């Protein structure tokens, strides 16, 4: 039978969450938008808190970091750290 993707499981967990966090070694601009601009995630961070650590490497480029910063500026409950 088809199994849900990690992305689907993560967004499903956001529905009843009050806090969360994640560390990602490789962050792309499209991946940032796919996760952090999803309506389930946005609904979660309206009242919940999420800490995100993003590794800076060859995949995590300036556009991805700019998108992370722009989204975190709009949502004070989203704390983004670049390492």
C-alpha positions as MATLAB code, in Angstrom:
seq = 'XXXXXXXXXXXXXXXXXXXXXXXXXXXXXXXXXXXXXXXXXXXXXXXXXXXXXXXXXXXXXXXXXXXXXXXXXXXXXXXXXXX';
ca = [
       0.000    0.000    0.000;
       1.130    3.579   -0.566;
       2.864    5.083    2.427;
       2.874    8.780    3.325;
       6.004   10.796    2.662;
       8.028   12.360    5.467;
       6.689   15.736    4.327;
       3.075   14.530    4.679;
       3.760   13.012    8.113;
       5.429   16.209    9.308;
       2.540   18.413    8.188;
       0.039   15.998    9.718;
       1.855   16.254   13.060;
       1.480   20.046   12.939;
      -2.294   19.825   13.364;
      -2.264   19.236   17.128;
       1.229   20.501   17.957;
       2.104   23.413   20.229;
       5.858   23.341   19.632;
       8.415   21.599   17.486;
      11.801   21.777   15.913;
      13.967   20.443   13.167;
      17.515   20.450   11.883;
      18.140   20.288    8.171;
      21.592   19.933    6.628;
      20.538   20.768    3.075;
      17.943   23.504    2.515;
      16.714   24.573   -0.897;
      14.503   27.528   -1.704;
      11.762   25.255   -3.053;
      11.982   22.993    0.002;
      11.647   25.981    2.327;
       8.527   27.141    0.511;
       7.074   23.638    0.317;
       7.230   23.186    4.077;
       7.088   26.619    5.678;
       4.429   28.108    3.402;
       2.086   25.130    3.702;
      -1.237   26.128    5.255;
      -0.988   23.378    7.925;
       2.426   24.626    9.034;
       1.344   28.283    8.943;
      -1.714   27.458   11.029;
       0.515   25.671   13.566;
       2.962   28.583   14.002;
       0.164   31.105   14.536;
      -0.004   29.854   18.137;
       2.749   27.250   18.369;
       6.516   27.644   18.319;
       9.022   26.026   15.945;
      12.831   26.122   16.083;
      14.597   25.430   12.808;
      18.333   24.892   12.362;
      19.518   25.070    8.747;
      22.981   23.981    7.719;
      24.832   26.286    5.345;
      26.557   24.346    2.578;
      26.656   24.098   -1.222;
      22.950   23.194   -1.455;
      21.761   25.841    1.011;
      22.314   28.902   -1.131;
      21.637   32.602   -0.619;
      18.104   32.381   -2.072;
      17.164   29.650    0.422;
      18.520   31.727    3.328;
      16.694   34.838    2.118;
      13.439   32.893    1.920;
      13.974   31.467    5.422;
      14.619   34.959    6.778;
      11.599   36.473    5.008;
       9.234   33.802    6.327;
      10.639   33.975    9.869;
      10.257   37.787    9.892;
       6.529   37.375    9.129;
       6.076   34.717   11.812;
       7.604   35.507   15.227;
       6.890   31.971   16.482;
       9.325   30.578   13.899;
      12.916   30.776   15.113;
      15.500   30.135   12.379;
      19.196   29.589   13.046;
      21.763   29.176   10.234;
      24.841   27.169   11.122;
];
